[in-house]
Amino acid sequence: INATNCSNLKIPFGVYWFSYAYTKDMAIKEANRCLSMLKSYHITCPIAFDFEYASVEYAKKKGVTITAELMCDIAKAFLDTVKQAGYIPMLYTNLDFWNRGFKKLNKH
């Protein structure tokens, strides 16, 4: 409803996506799902990817330990997919997760 109203009123808006991916393939699937939901909207602001405590706990329940490298690989897979589709990707995080591993994205 918010996206439709923004579109109807010509208000620029972006999208926030909370991720439960614990593999690169899952992150790409999430990105494609997000993009498919946006097909009928004109998005000019970033698509933000959020991966944090609940994401790590979910992965842990599935038997996967999220390392700094895996966290960066997951984020990069999602963000690259969004960028390749012509949108502006953005990482949304907190200082703890930035320091845990996302700062390594600067090197990619």
C-alpha positions in Angstrom: 0.0 0.0 0.0 2.8 2.5 0.9 4.6 1.8 -2.4 1.4 2.2 -4.4 0.5 5.5 -2.6 4.1 6.8 -3.1 3.9 5.9 -6.8 0.5 7.5 -7.2 1.7 10.7 -5.5 5.0 10.6 -7.4 7.0 10.5 -4.1 10.4 8.9 -4.6 10.9 5.8 -2.4 13.3 3.0 -1.8 13.0 -0.5 -0.4 14.3 -2.2 2.8 14.9 -6.0 2.7 15.7 -8.0 5.8 17.6 -11.1 4.9 17.5 -14.6 6.3 19.9 -16.0 3.6 22.7 -18.2 4.8 24.2 -18.9 1.4 25.1 -16.8 -1.6 22.5 -18.6 -3.7 19.8 -17.8 -1.1 20.8 -14.2 -1.2 20.5 -14.1 -5.0 17.0 -15.7 -4.7 16.0 -13.1 -2.1 17.3 -10.3 -4.3 15.3 -11.7 -7.3 12.2 -12.1 -5.1 12.6 -8.5 -4.0 13.1 -7.3 -7.6 10.0 -9.2 -8.8 7.9 -7.4 -6.1 9.1 -4.1 -7.5 8.3 -4.6 -11.2 5.2 -2.4 -11.2 6.9 0.5 -9.4 9.4 3.2 -10.4 12.1 2.9 -7.8 14.7 5.7 -7.8 16.0 5.4 -4.2 18.2 2.6 -3.0 17.2 -1.0 -2.2 18.7 -1.6 1.2 19.9 -5.0 2.4 19.8 -5.7 6.1 21.5 -8.7 7.7 22.0 -8.9 11.4 21.3 -10.7 14.7 18.1 -12.5 13.6 19.8 -13.5 10.4 22.7 -15.1 12.2 20.4 -16.8 14.7 18.3 -18.2 11.8 21.4 -19.6 10.1 22.6 -21.1 13.3 19.3 -23.0 13.7 19.9 -24.4 10.2 23.4 -25.5 11.2 25.3 -22.7 9.5 27.9 -20.5 11.2 28.0 -17.0 9.7 31.6 -16.0 9.4 32.7 -12.5 8.4 33.6 -13.8 5.0 30.2 -15.5 4.5 28.4 -12.4 5.7 30.2 -10.3 3.1 29.6 -12.9 0.4 25.9 -13.0 1.2 25.6 -9.2 1.1 27.6 -8.9 -2.0 25.5 -11.5 -3.8 22.3 -9.6 -2.9 23.7 -6.1 -3.7 25.3 -7.2 -7.0 22.0 -8.7 -8.1 20.2 -5.5 -7.4 22.8 -3.4 -9.1 22.8 -5.7 -12.2 19.1 -5.1 -12.4 19.7 -1.4 -12.7 18.8 -0.3 -9.1 20.9 1.4 -6.5 22.0 -1.1 -3.9 22.6 -0.1 -0.3 23.9 -2.0 2.8 21.9 -1.2 5.9 23.6 -2.3 9.1 24.7 -1.4 12.6 28.1 -0.6 13.9 28.5 -4.1 15.5 27.9 -5.9 12.2 30.0 -3.4 10.3 32.9 -4.2 12.6 32.2 -7.9 12.6 32.7 -8.2 8.9 30.9 -5.8 6.6 33.8 -3.4 6.6 35.6 -6.0 4.5 33.2 -5.3 1.7 35.2 -2.2 1.0 38.0 -4.5 -0.2 35.7 -6.3 -2.8 
